[in-house]
Amino acid sequence: MSTWDPNFAPSFTPLEMLEMGVFEGKYINGIPGVPPEWYKLPKVLKPDQKPNPELNYYKVKSRQPLSEWQARGWIDEVDPYGWFEWYIKYFLGRRIPVIDSKQIGRWYSFVARHQAQVSYACALDDPACHTRQRQGLLQWSWDSTKEFTATQRNINRKRIMRIAPR
C-alpha cells in the first residue's frame, strides 16, 4: 500500500479535477499512464483540438504554456508535464520521495498564498470573485470555497485517502 504524505491534502482527485474542467481541456494529452477512460471525459479535448477556456470550471484562461514552465525550471525529467502529471502518478500510487517532497512543497506554497488572497478579497461562496485565482487553485486541487486551515486539510486528506487506489 502506498503511503500518503501527511502534508499533502488536496481537495479533489485528478479525475474530479478533469470532470470539473481544468487546463482548458488540454493538459493530459501526452501524459503516460493516464487511465484511458479519462481521455473520454467531456471536458478533455483530443490532441488535435485547441485549448478552450470555456471548458474550465470558471470559464477563464488560467494557465501558462508548458514552455513557460520549462523556462522557469519548474519541470523535471521525471514529470515533464509538471505538477498535475506528478499528482496523477502520486494519486495512482507512484512514490519518489525527493520529487514528492518538492511537489508537495510547491502545492502547499501555491495554495496557501493564493487561497489567502481569495479569502481576503472575496466571500468564499462568491464564484464571480477572483475567478482566475479560483481556477488556478482548482488546477492545484484546492476548493477555493474553503479556507486553507489545518482542519480543512485534515478533512481533505481523510477523504482522499479513502478513495485513492491502494
C-alpha positions in Angstrom: 0.0 0.0 0.0 1.3 3.4 -0.9 1.7 5.9 1.9 0.1 9.3 1.6 2.2 12.2 2.8 0.5 13.8 5.8 1.4 17.3 4.4 -0.5 16.7 1.2 -4.2 17.4 1.4 -5.8 18.2 -2.0 -9.5 18.8 -2.2 -10.0 16.8 -5.4 -8.8 13.7 -7.1 -7.2 14.2 -10.6 -10.3 12.7 -12.1 -12.6 15.0 -10.2 -10.5 18.0 -11.4 -10.8 16.8 -15.1 -14.6 16.4 -14.7 -14.9 19.9 -13.3 -12.8 21.5 -16.0 -9.1 22.3 -15.8 -6.3 23.3 -18.1 -8.7 24.3 -20.9 -9.2 20.6 -21.7 -5.7 20.0 -22.8 -3.3 19.1 -20.1 -3.4 15.3 -20.0 -2.7 14.9 -23.8 0.7 13.2 -23.7 1.0 12.2 -20.1 1.8 8.5 -20.0 -0.1 6.3 -17.6 -3.3 8.2 -17.5 -6.3 5.8 -17.3 -7.7 5.6 -20.8 -11.3 6.5 -19.7 -10.1 9.9 -18.6 -9.5 10.9 -22.2 -13.1 10.3 -22.9 -14.4 12.9 -20.4 -16.5 15.7 -22.0 -14.0 18.4 -20.7 -10.9 16.7 -22.1 -10.0 17.6 -25.6 -8.4 15.5 -28.3 -4.7 16.2 -29.1 -5.6 17.9 -32.3 -8.1 20.3 -30.7 -7.1 23.8 -29.5 -7.3 24.7 -25.8 -10.7 26.1 -24.8 -11.1 28.3 -21.7 -14.8 27.7 -21.8 -14.2 24.1 -20.6 -12.6 25.4 -17.4 -14.8 25.4 -14.3 -14.7 29.2 -14.0 -14.7 29.7 -17.8 -11.5 31.7 -17.8 -8.0 31.1 -19.0 -5.8 30.4 -16.1 -2.6 28.7 -17.1 0.7 29.3 -18.6 2.0 27.4 -21.6 4.3 24.4 -20.9 7.1 26.4 -22.5 6.9 29.0 -19.7 7.1 26.3 -17.0 10.1 24.8 -18.7 11.8 28.2 -19.0 11.3 28.8 -15.3 12.8 25.5 -14.3 9.5 24.2 -12.8 9.6 21.0 -14.9 11.8 18.0 -14.1 12.7 15.0 -16.3 10.6 12.6 -14.3 7.3 14.5 -14.9 7.9 16.6 -18.0 4.3 17.9 -17.9 4.6 19.3 -14.4 2.7 19.3 -11.2 -0.5 17.8 -12.5 1.4 14.9 -14.1 3.1 14.3 -10.8 -0.3 14.4 -9.0 -1.9 11.9 -11.3 1.0 9.5 -10.7 1.1 10.1 -7.0 -2.6 9.6 -6.7 -2.3 6.3 -8.7 0.4 5.1 -6.2 3.8 6.1 -7.5 6.2 7.3 -4.8 9.6 9.0 -5.4 10.4 10.7 -2.0 12.6 13.5 -3.3 10.3 14.5 -6.1 7.2 14.0 -3.9 8.6 16.3 -1.2 9.4 19.0 -3.8 6.0 18.9 -5.5 4.1 18.8 -2.2 6.0 21.8 -1.1 5.1 23.6 -4.3 1.4 22.6 -3.8 1.4 23.9 -0.2 3.1 27.2 -1.1 0.8 27.9 -4.1 -2.4 27.0 -2.4 -1.6 28.8 0.9 -0.6 32.0 -1.0 -3.5 32.1 -3.5 -6.2 31.0 -1.1 -5.2 33.7 1.4 -5.6 36.3 -1.4 -9.0 34.9 -2.4 -10.1 34.7 1.3 -9.1 38.3 1.9 -10.7 39.8 -1.2 -13.8 37.6 -1.6 -16.7 36.0 0.1 -15.8 32.3 -0.2 -19.2 31.5 -1.7 -18.9 34.2 -4.4 -17.7 32.3 -7.5 -17.5 35.5 -9.5 -14.8 37.0 -7.3 -11.2 36.3 -8.4 -12.1 33.7 -11.0 -8.6 33.3 -12.4 -7.2 32.6 -9.0 -10.0 30.3 -8.2 -9.4 28.4 -11.5 -5.7 28.3 -10.6 -6.5 26.9 -7.2 -8.7 24.2 -8.8 -5.8 23.3 -11.1 -3.7 22.8 -7.9 -6.5 20.7 -6.5 -7.9 23.1 -3.9 -11.5 24.1 -3.3 -11.4 27.9 -3.2 -14.7 28.0 -1.2 -12.7 26.5 1.8 -10.1 28.2 4.0 -6.6 26.8 3.9 -6.6 25.6 7.5 -5.2 22.6 9.2 -8.7 21.4 10.0 -9.8 21.6 6.3 -6.5 19.9 5.1 -7.2 17.1 7.6 -10.8 16.7 6.2 -9.4 16.6 2.7 -6.6 14.2 3.4 -9.0 11.7 5.1 -11.4 11.9 2.1 -8.7 11.5 -0.5 -7.1 8.6 1.4 -10.4 6.8 1.4 -10.8 7.0 -2.4 -7.2 6.8 -3.6 -6.2 3.5 -5.2 -4.3 1.2 -2.9 
